[in-house]
Amino acid sequence: MARNMSYCAAENTRDCMEQLLDLIESGEKNDVFNEPSPHNYEARAIEDISYLAKELADACTDLIDNYGN
């Protein structure tokens, strides 16, 4: 689902995460790791996202716990 970019980093990140999740769940990214490794930027990005998503989840949880309602 394409949306217009806003000025809110959280909204933009959420929308991009939803878009990538939809692509992965639909099977459109199943061949990402078939490309040769040194030039496989998308595979490396997905590996980075896996790590960063865990870090982001922890940071968001801390933010909510410390400052949320």
Residue pairs with C-beta under 8 A, 6 or more apart in sequence:
1 15
1 18
1 19
1 22
2 19
3 15
5 12
5 15
6 12
13 56
17 53
20 29
20 49
23 29
29 42
29 46
32 40
32 42
32 43
32 46
33 40
33 43
35 42
35 43
37 43
